[in-house]
Each structure stands twice: as C-alpha cells, then as structure tokens.
C-alpha cells in the first residue's frame, strides 16, 4: 500500500496543475502551456460602408478598426455594397497595467477608436477619434456606424 501512497502523492500536484489551467478547455492539452484568453469585460460592433468619391461601393477591401492596446485592431473585408462589420471584444488579463474603464449606469463604457482602409497608390481612407460603446453582453450591443469615403484630390 505504501507504493500506492507514493503514486498518489506524485499525481496530486499534476492534477492540481491541470485543474488550475482549465484542463485543456482553452484549446490546448492542459497544463502550464494552455493559455486561456481573458474574460470579456465588454462587447461592441462597428459597421459601415466604404465608398468612392462618387458614392459607388469599394468592394473586397480590408477595413481595420483599431481601439488601442487592450482591444487591438480587428478587420473585415467589404462586401459588394462596400459594407463591413467588425465585432470587438474588451478583455484584459492584467488589470493593474490596464485597469477596466468605469461603467455607465447601463453597464456600458466608451473607447475611442479609428477605422481605416488602404487603396492602391498609398491612399488611406481613415476616420479617427470616434467613440465606440461597449456593452457587458453581446445581446445589448448597438453598432457604431461609420463611413469611409474617398475624396477627390
């Protein structure tokens, strides 16, 4: 029975290590290398259209929405009508380095973002400094609408 006690003593730390890391729930096999994303503090969506100066759609173009270090930059490709839809998530593992923004009474908070699209010839369509409202759950999100329009030069 003494040998069984040794085996149990050796397995206990491994079991705790795996249990503490989610046991592979985040896509890995469990253990120290199984990195899980931080919990989502807020959800948002940026929708819009990318248009030429004459109002015709810019189809098949990659639009980036950037909202700082925590949210990062996400992208979508415009459809045949020039529409794009970028869904954003606000999650941070280190709240000492990146404290959560304060919530409004409805649970929302705002982050300043920018949207951009690059065209041939180093032409960049850009909209800077618009507020995106993040909500505590995906169902409550009201999309922020932006337009990227090419100007005549």
N, C-alpha and C positions, 0 to 999 in steps of 0.2 A: 504494500500500500504506500510505502514511502516513495517509491518511484513515481506513482501517480500524483502525489503531492508536489513533487518537483515539476512535473509536466504542467500541472495546473498553475503553479507559481510562475512558470515561464510564459504561459499563454495569457495570463491576466493582463500584463502590460500591453501586449499586442492587441488584445480585444478592446481595451480602453482607447488605444491609439486609433484603431479603425472606427470605433463608435464616435470618437470625438471629431473625426474628419468626415462624417456623413456616410461612411461605409460604402463609398462609391456612388452616392446619389447624384453627384455633380458631373457625371460622365467618365470618371476615372475608375480605377480598380480599388479605390480606398487607400488610406494611408496618408503619409505626410505629403506626397506629391499631388493629392486630389484637391485641387484648388476650386473653391466654390465662389461664384460671384456674390457681391454684397447684396443685402436685401434692398428692394426698390423702395425709395422714400417718396417718389413721385413719378407720374406718367404724363406725357404731353405728346402733341402731334402738330406738325407744321405741314400745311397743304398749300398748294399754289399752282401758278402757271408760269411757264417760261415762254416769252413771246418776242418775235422780231419787232422792229420799229413800226412795221405796217400792221401789226396785230396778228399776223399768222403765227401758228404754234411752232415752237422749237421741239421737235420730236426726237427721241432717242438720245437725249443729252443727260449727262450726270449732274445732278444738283446736290450740293453739300450743305448741310445745316450744322453749324458749329455753335456750341453753347459753353465754352470754357473748358477748364481742366477736368471737372467732375463728369460732365455729360459727354464731352468729347465731340467728335464730328461723325455724323452719320449721313448716309446718302440714299438717293433713289434715282432711277432713270425715268425721264419724262415719257409719257405715253404719246399716242398720235395727236392728241389735242394739247400737248405741252404740259399736261398736269403731272404733279408729283405729290407724294405723300410720305413724309418722314416721321416715324414714330420714335419718340425719345424716352429714355428711362433715366431717372436720377437715383443713383446708388453709390454709396461710398463706404469703404471698409474702415478708413482711418478718419474718424470724426474729430480727432484732435487737430489733425492737419487741415481737414476740410469740414468744418462744423456745418451741421444742417442749417439751411436758411429757416428763419421763423415762418410759421404758417399763419395765414389769414384765418378769420373765424370759420370760413367754409372748408378749411383744410388745404387750401391752395397756397402756392408760393410762386414768385416770378423769377425767371432767369433771363438775362439779356443774351440774345443770340444773333447770328448773322446767317445769310443764305448766299450761295454763290454758284456760278456756272461758268465754265471756261469754254470759249469758242475758238476756232482756228485764228491764227494771227495774234495770239496773246490778248484777245478781247475777253474781259471778265465782266459778267453781269453780276452785280452784287447789291444786296440790301443789308445794311449794317444796323445794329443797335435796336432791334425790335424786341419787345418783351414777349416771352412765351410763358403761359400759365400752366404750371404743373399741378396735377391733382393727386390725391392719395390713392385713387384706384382708377384703372383703365376705363371703366364704365362712365365715370364722371367727366372725362376729358372733352373739352370743346376745342376743336382745332384752331390754331392761329393761322390766318390766311395771309400769304404774301404773293407779290408778283415780281418776277424778274423780267424786265423789258429792255431790249436792246435800243439804244438811242442812235439817232443819225449823227454822224460826225462830219 
